[in-house]
Amino acid sequence: MEKEPLAETAVNQIEKVFGKYPGYRRAHARGEIYEGVFSANGAAAPLTTAPHFQQGEVKVLVRFSHSSPDPTWTDVMSPVKGMAVQFQLPEGAVANIVGVNSPIFMAKTPEVFTEMLSIVKSFKKGKPRVAGLAELVVKYPESRAAIDVLKKMHAPASFATGRYHAIHAFYFIDKDGNKRPIKYEWEPEAGVDTLSLTKAAVMPIEYYKADFEDRLMQGPVHFYLNIVLGEQQDPTDDPTQEWPVEREKITIGRLSIMKKVGNAEMVVFDPTAVTEGIACSEDRILNFRHDAYSISHNRRTNGE
């Protein structure tokens, strides 16, 4: 199947704005991959037939990352951090949950995202200029909520203390074929903790990597996987909107991260990789990411 031209355009625009770094991902360029185990508690079983959410354990790969496409940016220049989890299933199958420490995204459609990249070029040292943000709000009013989050955002004090949201809606499908919209959230067992601007200013480069590996020397790092249950009126096609805070939330398992993995940077954490019992929503940004990730992967495996 031919790649969607817009995905190619978006990847090209990212390279134009941030630079081209052969061998690196086109977004979240710098990160580390770890291995661990996900223990499902069975709470999701009535809602989905997905094998990794039935009661039991499955091996996982976890990539923590800094959001910038430029791998030379320091840790604090990328206040948005990523946590991507790949569930290792039988016969080589995988399922992914890709999250960031923001509950919403800046763009509703791939077209708007691609246009936004030209304005994002004015962002310096990980913080946007006020004038740049004002331009975004005027041109894309649906993005105001995400822009407000960005303006107020503080980086987590550690990869281990961030709350990570998958941003997009998915559908859980039960054994009778009934569908229920859900959103994923990784909650740190250590508690949510963020950096003050004063502390962030004096952080050494690679602080997050060193901190996380220090924590692993003391034992596994844990996260709980929560699902937020959507109602009929909740949008499933718009990642710029949060669902109401009163929506029911269920903890469906616990992630235990054990150790760093070597030579795993070619793993692709495509958020559209799902199993039976789970379906992608109508969110165009979500489905656009499949092609964009594929293009990025092909370029870096070719040394571009």
C-alpha positions as CSV (number, residue, x, y, z in Angstrom):
1,M,0.0,0.0,0.0
2,E,1.4,3.4,-1.0
3,K,2.3,5.7,1.9
4,E,0.0,8.7,2.5
5,P,1.7,11.6,0.8
6,L,0.9,13.9,3.8
7,A,2.9,11.7,6.2
8,E,5.9,12.0,3.9
9,T,5.4,15.8,3.8
10,A,5.2,15.9,7.6
11,V,8.4,13.9,8.1
12,N,10.2,16.1,5.5
13,Q,9.0,19.2,7.4
14,I,10.3,17.9,10.7
15,E,13.7,17.4,9.1
16,K,13.5,20.9,7.6
17,V,12.6,22.6,10.9
18,F,14.8,20.6,13.4
19,G,17.5,19.3,11.2
20,K,18.4,15.8,9.9
21,Y,20.2,13.3,12.2
22,P,21.0,10.1,10.4
23,G,20.1,7.0,12.4
24,Y,17.7,8.8,14.8
25,R,13.9,8.7,15.0
26,R,12.3,11.8,13.5
27,A,10.6,12.6,16.8
28,H,11.6,11.7,20.3
29,A,15.1,11.2,18.9
30,R,17.0,10.5,22.1
31,G,15.9,7.8,24.5
32,E,16.7,4.5,26.2
33,I,15.0,1.1,26.0
34,Y,14.4,-1.2,29.0
35,E,12.8,-4.6,29.5
36,G,10.2,-5.7,32.0
37,V,7.0,-7.5,32.7
38,F,3.4,-6.4,32.6
39,S,1.1,-8.2,35.1
40,A,-2.6,-7.9,34.1
41,N,-5.0,-8.2,37.0
42,G,-8.0,-9.3,34.9
43,A,-10.0,-6.2,35.5
44,A,-10.1,-5.5,31.7
45,A,-11.2,-9.0,30.8
46,P,-15.0,-8.2,30.7
47,L,-14.3,-5.3,28.3
48,T,-11.8,-6.8,25.9
49,T,-10.5,-10.2,24.6
50,A,-7.0,-8.7,24.1
51,P,-4.6,-11.5,25.3
52,H,-2.2,-9.2,27.2
53,F,-5.1,-7.8,29.3
54,Q,-6.4,-11.1,30.5
55,Q,-5.0,-12.1,33.9
56,G,-1.3,-13.1,33.7
57,E,2.1,-11.8,32.7
58,V,3.7,-10.7,29.4
59,K,7.2,-9.4,28.6
60,V,7.5,-5.8,27.5
61,L,10.0,-3.3,26.1
62,V,9.7,0.2,27.4
63,R,11.3,3.3,25.8
64,F,11.6,6.6,27.7
65,S,12.5,9.5,25.6
66,H,12.8,13.3,25.2
67,S,10.4,14.8,22.7
68,S,12.7,16.8,20.4
69,P,13.7,15.5,17.0
70,D,17.1,17.0,17.7
71,P,19.1,14.6,19.8
72,T,21.6,17.3,20.8
73,W,19.0,19.2,22.9
74,T,19.6,18.9,26.6
75,D,17.2,17.0,28.9
76,V,15.4,20.2,30.0
77,M,15.0,21.6,26.5
78,S,12.3,19.0,25.9
79,P,9.7,19.3,28.8
80,V,7.5,16.7,27.0
81,K,8.8,13.2,27.8
82,G,7.6,10.0,26.2
83,M,6.9,6.5,27.5
84,A,6.3,3.8,24.8
85,V,5.5,0.3,25.8
86,Q,5.6,-2.8,23.6
87,F,3.9,-6.0,24.7
88,Q,5.7,-9.1,23.4
89,L,3.1,-11.6,22.4
90,P,3.2,-15.2,21.2
91,E,4.4,-15.9,17.6
92,G,6.2,-12.6,17.3
93,A,3.0,-10.4,17.6
94,V,3.2,-7.1,19.4
95,A,0.9,-4.5,20.8
96,N,2.0,-0.9,21.7
97,I,0.9,1.9,24.0
98,V,2.7,5.2,23.2
99,G,2.3,7.9,25.8
100,V,3.6,11.4,26.7
101,N,3.3,13.5,29.9
102,S,0.5,15.6,28.3
103,P,-3.1,14.4,28.2
104,I,-3.9,16.1,24.8
105,F,-2.2,16.9,21.4
106,M,-1.8,20.2,19.7
107,A,-3.5,19.3,16.4
108,K,-6.8,17.7,15.4
109,T,-5.8,16.7,11.9
110,P,-2.5,15.7,10.1
111,E,-3.0,18.8,7.8
112,V,-3.0,21.1,10.8
113,F,0.0,19.3,12.4
114,T,2.0,19.8,9.3
115,E,1.2,23.5,9.1
116,M,2.0,24.0,12.7
117,L,5.6,22.8,12.2
118,S,6.5,26.0,10.5
119,I,5.4,28.0,13.6
120,V,7.1,25.6,16.0
121,K,10.4,26.5,14.4
122,S,10.3,29.7,16.5
123,F,10.4,27.7,19.7
124,K,13.8,28.1,21.5
125,K,15.3,25.9,24.1
126,G,12.2,23.8,24.4
127,K,10.0,26.8,25.4
128,P,7.8,28.5,22.8
129,R,7.8,32.2,22.3
130,V,4.6,34.0,23.5
131,A,4.2,35.5,20.0
132,G,4.5,32.0,18.4
133,L,1.8,30.6,20.8
134,A,-0.5,33.5,20.1
135,E,-0.2,32.8,16.4
136,L,-1.1,29.2,17.0
137,V,-4.2,30.1,19.0
138,V,-5.5,32.5,16.4
139,K,-5.0,30.2,13.5
140,Y,-6.0,26.9,15.3
141,P,-8.5,27.7,18.1
142,E,-9.2,24.1,18.7
143,S,-5.6,23.7,19.9
144,R,-5.9,26.3,22.7
145,A,-6.2,23.7,25.4
146,A,-3.0,21.9,24.4
147,I,-1.1,25.2,24.0
148,D,-2.2,26.2,27.6
149,V,-0.8,22.8,28.8
150,L,2.4,23.5,27.0
151,K,2.8,27.0,28.5
152,K,2.4,25.6,32.0
153,M,4.2,22.3,31.6
154,H,7.0,21.3,34.0
155,A,9.1,18.3,33.1
156,P,8.8,15.3,35.4
157,A,11.6,15.1,38.0
158,S,12.4,11.6,36.7
159,F,11.2,9.3,33.9
160,A,9.9,7.3,36.9
161,T,7.7,10.1,38.2
162,G,5.8,11.1,35.1
163,R,2.2,10.4,34.3
164,Y,2.0,9.3,30.7
165,H,-1.2,9.6,28.5
166,A,-1.7,7.8,25.2
167,I,-3.6,10.9,24.1
168,H,-5.8,9.0,21.5
169,A,-9.0,7.0,22.1
170,F,-9.1,3.3,21.3
171,Y,-12.0,0.8,21.4
172,F,-12.1,-2.3,23.7
173,I,-14.1,-5.1,22.1
174,D,-15.6,-7.8,24.3
175,K,-16.4,-11.5,23.5
176,D,-19.8,-10.5,22.2
177,G,-18.5,-7.8,19.9
178,N,-19.6,-4.8,22.1
179,K,-17.3,-1.8,21.8
180,R,-16.3,0.7,24.5
181,P,-14.1,3.7,24.0
182,I,-11.2,4.0,26.3
183,K,-8.0,6.0,26.9
184,Y,-4.8,4.7,28.5
185,E,-2.8,6.3,31.3
186,W,0.4,5.1,33.0
187,E,0.5,6.1,36.6
188,P,3.9,6.0,38.4
189,E,4.0,3.9,41.6
190,A,6.6,6.4,42.9
191,G,4.1,9.2,42.6
192,V,4.0,12.1,40.2
193,D,6.8,14.6,40.7
194,T,7.9,17.5,38.5
195,L,10.9,19.8,38.3
196,S,10.8,23.4,39.3
197,L,12.3,25.8,36.8
198,T,15.2,26.5,39.2
199,K,16.1,22.8,39.5
200,A,15.7,22.3,35.8
201,A,18.1,25.1,35.0
202,V,21.0,23.3,36.7
203,M,20.4,19.7,35.6
204,P,23.3,18.1,33.8
205,I,22.9,16.5,30.4
206,E,21.7,12.8,30.5
207,Y,20.4,13.4,34.0
208,Y,17.2,11.4,33.3
209,K,19.1,8.4,32.0
210,A,21.5,8.4,35.0
211,D,18.6,8.9,37.5
212,F,16.5,6.0,36.0
213,E,19.4,3.6,36.0
214,D,20.2,4.6,39.6
215,R,16.6,3.7,40.5
216,L,16.9,0.3,38.7
217,M,20.0,-0.5,40.8
218,Q,17.6,-0.3,43.9
219,G,15.0,-2.6,42.2
220,P,12.3,-2.5,39.5
221,V,10.5,0.7,38.6
222,H,6.7,0.3,38.6
223,F,3.8,1.9,36.8
224,Y,0.1,1.1,37.0
225,L,-1.9,1.0,33.7
226,N,-5.2,2.7,34.0
227,I,-8.0,2.9,31.4
228,V,-10.5,5.8,31.4
229,L,-13.9,4.6,30.2
230,G,-15.5,6.9,27.6
231,E,-19.2,7.7,27.4
232,Q,-21.3,8.1,24.2
233,Q,-20.8,11.9,24.1
234,D,-17.0,11.8,24.5
235,P,-15.1,12.5,21.3
236,T,-13.0,9.6,19.9
237,D,-11.7,11.4,16.9
238,D,-10.1,14.6,18.4
239,P,-6.9,14.3,20.4
240,T,-7.1,18.1,21.3
241,Q,-10.0,17.4,23.7
242,E,-9.8,15.8,27.2
243,W,-12.7,13.7,28.4
244,P,-14.4,14.9,31.6
245,V,-12.5,14.2,34.8
246,E,-15.4,12.4,36.4
247,R,-15.1,9.5,33.9
248,E,-14.6,6.1,35.5
249,K,-11.0,4.9,35.7
250,I,-10.0,1.3,36.2
251,T,-6.5,0.0,37.0
252,I,-5.9,-3.1,34.8
253,G,-2.4,-4.1,35.6
254,R,1.1,-3.2,36.9
255,L,4.3,-2.7,34.9
256,S,7.6,-3.7,36.4
257,I,10.7,-2.4,34.5
258,M,13.8,-4.4,35.3
259,K,16.9,-3.5,33.2
260,K,18.3,-1.7,30.2
261,V,18.3,-3.4,26.8
262,G,21.2,-3.1,24.4
263,N,20.8,-2.8,20.6
264,A,17.1,-2.2,20.6
265,E,16.8,1.2,19.0
266,M,15.4,-0.2,15.8
267,V,12.2,-1.3,17.6
268,V,9.2,0.6,16.2
269,F,6.6,1.7,18.7
270,D,3.7,2.2,16.3
271,P,0.7,3.3,18.3
272,T,-1.7,1.6,15.8
273,A,-0.2,-1.8,16.5
274,V,-3.1,-3.5,18.4
275,T,-4.4,-7.1,18.9
276,E,-7.8,-8.7,18.7
277,G,-10.1,-7.1,21.3
278,I,-8.7,-3.6,20.6
279,A,-9.4,-1.3,17.7
280,C,-8.0,2.1,16.7
281,S,-10.5,5.0,16.9
282,E,-11.5,7.3,14.0
283,D,-8.8,9.8,15.2
284,R,-7.0,10.9,12.0
285,I,-3.8,11.9,13.9
286,L,-3.6,8.4,15.4
287,N,-3.9,6.6,12.0
288,F,-1.6,9.1,10.3
289,R,1.1,8.2,12.8
290,H,1.4,4.7,11.3
291,D,2.7,6.0,8.0
292,A,4.9,8.6,9.6
293,Y,6.5,6.0,11.9
294,S,7.1,3.7,8.9
295,I,8.8,6.5,6.9
296,S,11.0,7.5,9.8
297,H,12.0,3.9,10.4
298,N,12.8,3.3,6.8
299,R,15.0,6.4,6.6
300,R,17.0,5.6,9.8
301,T,17.5,2.0,8.8
302,N,18.9,3.3,5.5
303,G,21.3,5.5,7.5
304,E,19.4,8.7,6.6
